[in-house]
Amino acid sequence: MLSQAWRFFTVPPASKAFLRFFVNNIPLWMVSCYEESRKMKENLILFKKMHLVIIFFLATSVWVYTADEARYISFSSNRTGNADIYTIDTNGENLRSITDRRRTDDAYATWSPDGRFLAYTSDPNGNPDIYVIDIETEESRRLTKDPGIDFLAAWSPDGQWIAFCSNRSGAFEIYKMDIRGKNLQRLTNLPGSNTSPAWSPDSQQIIFRSLWRNEKGFRQYFLYVMSADGENIRQLIKAAASGASWSPDGNRILFSTTRDGEDGEGTFDLFVVRPSGKDLRQLTNEPKWVMGPAWSPDGQWITFEAREPRQNATSAIYVMNAAGGELRQLTDELSMNWSPAWVPMRSTFPVQPNASMLTTLWGKLKEK
């Protein structure tokens, strides 16, 4: 069930300070009600205890925290036959299914910044489209309705846009739409196949992968960067790349590539590079193909998919320290497990969101 817990309610440090403030600063007008009573002290103590209980329940309804410091990663898997989306914590425990539809493939999850909504690719009608689901209510909505293939969605960090790739024009290009599925904009018009969009932390730029065939017929992959409106497109690096992810501070770009062959059939490893294209550095040196990396929101960890070279039967999800090393396998290799994404820690999800807070409202998604 979508509503099943991989989170639990607790009071984070900020809420504890919040409680202490209110308990120790009861308004004077309330205290004055007891001035004529000889039992003022006893009643005041009782009032404080009641006040504490009320604020505790208020705080737990406003704040949601994940268990301990464990973070969660979503990923796609065909372990039951069809593709579905799952979550698992960074210890390789608490596996949960987010989607579980026997006759439908659901994959390529991307999360809203507040962690309440999930956009993904699904094909219940036999044609891949972008859908969004409310994790709390289990309510889903179809955002794209084109005969072409729409997939690999990426939710912008400011919560306003969803970028995706589509072949509705013939070749795969990058598009973006608002979170209601409106205001569609085509962003690229390049030769070859353009896929795998990823947003910069300030939502002002998008990095994507482009596949071309050279004069010898070999596949050539490039990483490009463009403004969020599709302008100022520039080649970042020429490499056989498989997806990319910005560091939370925006100073580095993480991607998978190989140097072993012009056609990109060698061993894939993880590299980082500056947005300027300088300071290329290798992070992994594995015999497996290491692909589809994603940087954690705090910049400390990296998750990715790894598989044996030249096969598409089995793969596993891993997590590693962003500095390199401390590699940990999270899933088995009995099926295909791919497209890992970090689940946002919903530390400040308000019951009545303030307009100044970065929250995505389901009401917006349901507007026509």
C-alpha positions as CSV (number, residue, x, y, z in Angstrom):
1,M,0.0,0.0,0.0
2,L,1.2,3.5,-0.8
3,S,0.2,4.7,2.6
4,Q,2.2,2.1,4.5
5,A,5.0,3.5,6.6
6,W,8.5,4.0,5.6
7,R,8.4,7.0,7.8
8,F,7.1,7.6,11.4
9,F,6.0,10.5,13.4
10,T,8.4,12.0,15.9
11,V,9.5,15.3,17.2
12,P,12.7,16.6,15.6
13,P,15.1,18.9,17.5
14,A,13.6,22.1,16.0
15,S,10.2,21.0,17.3
16,K,11.6,20.3,20.8
17,A,12.8,23.9,21.0
18,F,9.4,25.0,19.7
19,L,7.7,23.1,22.6
20,R,10.1,24.4,25.2
21,F,9.4,28.0,24.1
22,F,5.6,27.6,24.4
23,V,5.7,25.7,27.7
24,N,8.0,28.2,29.4
25,N,6.3,31.2,28.0
26,I,2.6,30.8,28.7
27,P,0.8,34.1,27.9
28,L,0.2,36.3,31.0
29,W,-3.5,36.6,30.3
30,M,-3.9,32.9,30.8
31,V,-2.0,33.1,34.2
32,S,-4.1,36.0,35.4
33,C,-7.2,33.7,35.3
34,Y,-5.7,31.9,38.3
35,E,-4.6,34.9,40.4
36,E,-7.5,34.7,42.7
37,S,-7.2,31.0,43.3
38,R,-5.2,29.6,46.2
39,K,-4.4,26.6,44.1
40,M,-2.8,28.7,41.3
41,K,0.5,26.9,41.4
42,E,-1.1,23.4,41.1
43,N,-3.4,24.5,38.4
44,L,-0.6,26.2,36.5
45,I,1.5,23.1,36.6
46,L,-1.5,21.1,35.3
47,F,-2.1,23.7,32.6
48,K,1.6,23.4,31.5
49,K,1.3,19.7,31.2
50,M,-1.9,19.9,29.2
51,H,-0.3,22.6,27.0
52,L,2.7,20.3,26.4
53,V,0.4,17.5,25.3
54,I,-1.5,19.8,22.9
55,I,1.7,21.2,21.4
56,F,3.2,17.7,21.1
57,F,0.3,16.5,19.0
58,L,0.4,19.7,17.0
59,A,4.1,19.3,16.3
60,T,3.7,15.6,15.3
61,S,1.0,16.6,12.8
62,V,3.2,19.3,11.3
63,W,6.6,17.6,11.3
64,V,7.4,14.2,9.6
65,Y,10.8,12.6,10.1
66,T,12.4,9.5,8.8
67,A,13.5,6.7,11.1
68,D,16.8,7.6,12.8
69,E,19.1,9.1,10.2
70,A,18.4,6.5,7.6
71,R,17.6,7.9,4.1
72,Y,15.5,6.2,1.5
73,I,16.1,5.5,-2.1
74,S,13.5,4.8,-4.7
75,F,14.3,2.6,-7.7
76,S,12.7,0.6,-10.5
77,S,12.7,-3.2,-10.5
78,N,11.1,-6.0,-12.5
79,R,11.5,-8.5,-9.6
80,T,7.8,-9.5,-9.8
81,G,7.7,-9.7,-13.6
82,N,6.5,-6.2,-14.4
83,A,8.4,-3.0,-13.7
84,D,7.4,-1.3,-10.4
85,I,8.8,1.4,-8.2
86,Y,10.2,0.5,-4.7
87,T,11.8,2.3,-1.8
88,I,14.6,0.9,0.4
89,D,16.7,2.5,3.1
90,T,20.5,3.1,2.8
91,N,21.1,0.0,5.0
92,G,19.4,-2.2,2.5
93,E,16.4,-2.7,4.7
94,N,12.7,-1.8,4.8
95,L,11.9,-2.6,1.2
96,R,8.5,-1.2,0.1
97,S,6.6,-1.2,-3.1
98,I,5.2,2.2,-4.2
99,T,3.4,0.8,-7.3
100,D,2.1,-2.7,-7.6
101,R,0.1,-3.2,-10.8
102,R,0.4,-6.6,-12.3
103,R,-0.3,-5.6,-15.9
104,T,1.4,-2.3,-16.0
105,D,5.0,-1.2,-16.1
106,D,5.8,1.7,-13.7
107,A,9.4,3.1,-13.7
108,Y,11.8,6.1,-13.6
109,A,10.6,7.9,-10.5
110,T,11.3,11.5,-9.7
111,W,10.2,13.2,-6.5
112,S,8.6,16.6,-5.8
113,P,10.9,18.6,-3.5
114,D,8.6,18.1,-0.5
115,G,8.6,14.4,-1.0
116,R,4.8,14.0,-1.2
117,F,4.4,13.5,-4.9
118,L,6.1,11.1,-7.3
119,A,6.2,11.5,-11.1
120,Y,7.0,8.4,-13.1
121,T,6.5,6.7,-16.4
122,S,3.6,4.2,-16.8
123,D,1.9,2.4,-19.7
124,P,-1.5,1.2,-18.6
125,N,-2.8,1.9,-22.1
126,G,0.1,0.4,-23.8
127,N,1.8,3.7,-24.4
128,P,4.4,5.2,-22.0
129,D,3.2,8.5,-20.4
130,I,4.1,10.6,-17.4
131,Y,1.9,10.2,-14.3
132,V,2.1,11.8,-10.9
133,I,0.9,10.2,-7.7
134,D,0.1,11.6,-4.2
135,I,2.0,9.3,-1.8
136,E,-0.4,10.0,1.1
137,T,-3.8,9.7,-0.7
138,E,-2.6,7.2,-3.4
139,E,-4.4,9.4,-6.0
140,S,-2.7,9.4,-9.4
141,R,-3.1,11.6,-12.4
142,R,-1.9,11.3,-16.0
143,L,0.1,14.4,-17.2
144,T,0.9,13.6,-20.8
145,K,-1.4,12.2,-23.4
146,D,0.6,11.9,-26.6
147,P,0.9,8.9,-28.9
148,G,4.7,9.2,-28.6
149,I,6.8,7.8,-25.8
150,D,7.2,10.1,-22.8
151,F,9.6,9.0,-20.1
152,L,12.6,9.9,-17.9
153,A,10.9,12.8,-16.0
154,A,12.8,15.1,-13.7
155,W,11.1,17.4,-11.2
156,S,12.7,20.8,-10.8
157,P,14.1,21.7,-7.3
158,D,11.8,24.7,-7.2
159,G,8.8,22.4,-7.6
160,Q,7.3,24.2,-10.6
161,W,8.4,22.1,-13.6
162,I,8.8,18.6,-14.8
163,A,11.3,18.0,-17.6
164,F,11.1,14.8,-19.6
165,C,12.1,13.3,-23.0
166,S,9.7,12.4,-25.8
167,N,9.8,11.2,-29.4
168,R,6.5,13.0,-30.2
169,S,8.4,15.0,-32.9
170,G,10.0,11.9,-34.4
171,A,13.3,11.9,-32.5
172,F,13.8,12.0,-28.8
173,E,14.0,15.6,-27.5
174,I,13.8,17.3,-24.1
175,Y,10.5,19.0,-23.1
176,K,9.2,20.6,-19.9
177,M,5.7,21.1,-18.5
178,D,4.3,22.6,-15.3
179,I,3.2,20.2,-12.6
180,R,-0.4,20.2,-13.9
181,G,0.8,18.9,-17.3
182,K,0.2,22.3,-18.9
183,N,2.5,24.9,-20.6
184,L,4.4,22.3,-22.6
185,Q,7.7,23.6,-24.0
186,R,10.1,21.9,-26.3
187,L,13.7,22.7,-25.2
188,T,16.0,20.9,-27.6
189,N,16.2,20.5,-31.4
190,L,19.5,18.7,-31.9
191,P,20.5,15.8,-34.1
192,G,20.4,12.4,-32.6
193,S,18.6,11.3,-29.5
194,N,18.4,13.7,-26.5
195,T,17.4,12.2,-23.1
196,S,18.1,12.0,-19.4
197,P,17.4,15.6,-18.2
198,A,18.7,16.7,-14.8
199,W,18.1,20.0,-13.1
200,S,20.7,22.3,-11.5
201,P,19.9,23.0,-7.8
202,D,18.7,26.5,-8.6
203,S,16.4,25.2,-11.3
204,Q,18.0,27.5,-13.8
205,Q,19.9,24.9,-15.9
206,I,19.3,21.4,-17.3
207,I,22.0,18.9,-18.2
208,F,21.1,16.1,-20.7
209,R,22.6,13.3,-22.7
210,S,22.8,13.3,-26.5
211,L,23.5,10.2,-28.6
212,W,24.8,10.6,-32.1
213,R,26.2,8.3,-34.8
214,N,29.5,9.3,-36.3
215,E,30.6,8.8,-39.9
216,K,31.9,5.3,-39.0
217,G,28.5,4.4,-37.5
218,F,29.8,4.3,-33.9
219,R,27.6,5.6,-31.2
220,Q,28.9,8.8,-29.6
221,Y,27.4,10.2,-26.3
222,F,27.7,13.8,-25.2
223,L,26.7,15.7,-22.2
224,Y,25.1,19.1,-22.8
225,V,24.0,22.0,-20.5
226,M,21.3,24.5,-21.3
227,S,19.3,27.2,-19.6
228,A,15.9,26.0,-18.3
229,D,14.2,27.8,-21.2
230,G,16.3,25.8,-23.8
231,E,18.7,28.6,-24.6
232,N,22.5,28.7,-24.3
233,I,23.0,25.1,-25.2
234,R,26.7,24.1,-24.9
235,Q,28.6,20.8,-24.9
236,L,30.0,19.9,-21.5
237,I,31.9,16.8,-22.3
238,K,32.3,14.3,-25.1
239,A,31.9,10.9,-23.6
240,A,29.9,7.7,-23.6
241,A,27.8,9.0,-20.7
242,S,24.8,7.4,-19.0
243,G,22.8,10.0,-17.1
244,A,24.1,12.8,-14.9
245,S,23.3,14.5,-11.5
246,W,24.2,17.9,-10.1
247,S,25.9,18.2,-6.7
248,P,23.6,20.0,-4.2
249,D,25.9,23.0,-4.2
250,G,25.9,23.2,-8.0
251,N,29.7,23.1,-8.2
252,R,30.1,19.6,-9.7
253,I,28.3,17.3,-12.1
254,L,28.3,13.5,-11.6
255,F,28.0,11.1,-14.5
256,S,28.8,7.7,-15.8
257,T,31.1,7.2,-18.7
258,T,33.7,4.9,-20.3
259,R,37.0,5.6,-21.9
260,D,37.5,2.1,-23.2
261,G,35.9,2.3,-26.7
262,E,34.7,4.9,-29.1
263,D,31.3,3.0,-29.3
264,G,30.9,3.2,-25.5
265,E,30.9,-0.6,-24.9
266,G,33.7,-0.6,-22.4
267,T,33.4,-0.5,-18.6
268,F,31.4,2.3,-17.2
269,D,32.6,4.2,-14.1
270,L,31.6,7.3,-12.2
271,F,33.3,10.7,-12.8
272,V,32.7,14.2,-11.6
273,V,33.4,17.4,-13.5
274,R,32.9,21.2,-13.0
275,P,30.0,22.8,-14.8
276,S,32.7,24.5,-16.9
277,G,33.9,21.1,-18.2
278,K,37.1,21.3,-16.2
279,D,38.6,19.3,-13.3
280,L,37.4,15.8,-14.5
281,R,38.0,13.2,-11.8
282,Q,37.2,9.5,-11.7
283,L,35.4,8.2,-8.6
284,T,35.1,4.4,-9.3
285,N,37.1,1.7,-10.9
286,E,34.8,-1.3,-11.0
287,P,34.7,-4.3,-13.3
288,K,30.9,-3.8,-13.6
289,W,29.0,-1.2,-15.5
290,V,28.2,1.6,-13.0
291,M,25.4,3.7,-14.3
292,G,22.5,6.1,-13.5
293,P,24.1,7.9,-10.5
294,A,22.3,10.3,-8.2
295,W,23.8,12.6,-5.6
296,S,22.2,12.7,-2.2
297,P,20.6,16.0,-1.1
298,D,23.3,16.6,1.5
299,G,26.1,15.9,-1.0
300,Q,27.6,13.1,1.2
301,W,26.4,10.0,-0.7
302,I,25.9,8.7,-4.2
303,T,23.6,6.0,-5.3
304,F,23.8,4.1,-8.7
305,E,23.0,1.0,-10.6
306,A,25.6,-1.6,-11.4
307,R,25.5,-4.6,-13.7
308,E,27.7,-7.1,-15.4
309,P,29.0,-5.7,-18.7
310,R,27.0,-6.2,-21.9
311,Q,23.9,-7.8,-20.3
312,N,20.5,-6.5,-19.4
313,A,19.2,-9.3,-17.3
314,T,20.2,-8.4,-13.7
315,S,21.6,-5.4,-11.9
316,A,21.7,-4.0,-8.3
317,I,21.4,-0.7,-6.5
318,Y,24.4,0.5,-4.6
319,V,25.3,3.5,-2.4
320,M,28.8,4.9,-1.7
321,N,30.5,7.8,0.0
322,A,30.7,10.8,-2.4
323,A,34.4,11.1,-1.7
324,G,34.9,7.5,-3.0
325,G,34.8,4.2,-1.1
326,E,32.5,2.8,1.5
327,L,30.5,0.9,-1.1
328,R,27.3,-0.8,0.0
329,Q,25.0,-3.0,-2.1
330,L,21.3,-2.4,-1.2
331,T,19.5,-4.9,-3.5
332,D,20.1,-8.4,-4.8
333,E,21.1,-9.1,-8.4
334,L,18.3,-11.6,-9.2
335,S,16.4,-9.1,-11.3
336,M,16.9,-5.7,-13.0
337,N,17.1,-2.9,-10.5
338,W,17.7,0.6,-12.0
339,S,16.9,4.3,-11.9
340,P,17.7,5.1,-8.3
341,A,16.6,8.4,-6.8
342,W,16.8,9.9,-3.3
343,V,13.5,10.3,-1.5
344,P,13.3,13.8,0.0
345,M,13.3,13.9,3.8
346,R,10.0,15.6,4.6
347,S,11.2,17.5,7.7
348,T,8.9,20.4,7.2
349,F,5.6,19.5,5.6
350,P,2.9,21.8,7.0
351,V,-0.8,20.9,7.3
352,Q,-1.6,24.4,6.1
353,P,1.3,25.3,3.8
354,N,2.6,28.8,3.9
355,A,2.9,30.4,0.5
356,S,6.5,31.3,1.1
357,M,7.5,27.6,1.8
358,L,8.6,25.3,-1.0
359,T,5.7,22.9,-1.1
360,T,3.9,21.4,-4.0
361,L,0.1,21.4,-3.6
362,W,-2.1,18.6,-4.9
363,G,-4.7,21.2,-5.7
364,K,-2.4,22.7,-8.3
365,L,-2.0,19.3,-9.9
366,K,-5.8,18.8,-10.1
367,E,-6.5,22.2,-11.7
368,K,-7.6,21.9,-15.3
